[in-house]
Amino acid sequence: MIEPRQVICVILFGRTNYMESEMSKKELGGTIDSWCGKCKMILAHTIEAMVGDKPARVHCNTCNAVHTYKPNEPGKAAVSGKVRPSRYKTLIKGSDMAAAKIYSPKEKYEPGDVLQHPSFGIGVATAVKDGTKVEVLFEGGSKLLVQSA
């Protein structure tokens, strides 16, 4: 036997799913979360103009300000689910760490060489510049080092 409490739960869950699917539709007149510069928050907005399948102009449902669609707070990047490995980690992964050469400005290096620097740590040579300099990518960033001609 179905109790009244179970019927209410089914109705509520059904309504919630309906509202979520309606709110997630990106169509003219639909509702979408956007950054509002006037309210200084991400709030519900109504889509007023579309370019292709992307919202272009929206108006805030709180303060009624009309502005371009901004999915994130300015200056903050979107949070993505997957982490992309850094270029440094990709280059190091394909290199032989045991064959790392100790850096000396008297030596000559080629792209792909693994170097051990006393200050910057382990790095991979990425390019030779002017024959007298080598660009090396370290975990902390790229450095231009002197090498023999």
C-alpha positions, 0 to 999 in steps of 0.5 A: 500500500502507498502511504500519502508521504510517499506520494508527496515525495514522488511529486516533489522529486518529479517537479524538481527534475522538471525544473532542473531540465527547464532551467538547463535549456539554453534557449531564448527566454530560458534561465541560465546562471551568469555573473552579474556585474551590478550584483557582484554574484553569479545569479539566475538570468534570462537569456535575451539573445543567442549567437548560435547555440551560446547565450550572448545577452542576458538580463539579471532576474534580481536587479534587471540589469542587461549585459553580456553573458559571463559564465564565470566571475571575471578573473576566475577560470572555469573549474574543469573536471579533468587536469591537463598534465603540464608540458614539463611533466610530459617532457620529463615523462618521456626522458631518461632521468638516469642520463641527466647531464649536470649543467655546465656553460662549457658544454653544448646541449641539444633539444631533448637533453635532460639537464640537472641545474644546481639552482633550478633542478631538473629540466629538459632542453627545448630549443637552441638559440643563436648556437650559444644559448639553450632554452630549458624548461624546468618545473618552475618555468622556462630559462635561457642558459648559456652554452658553448659555441 
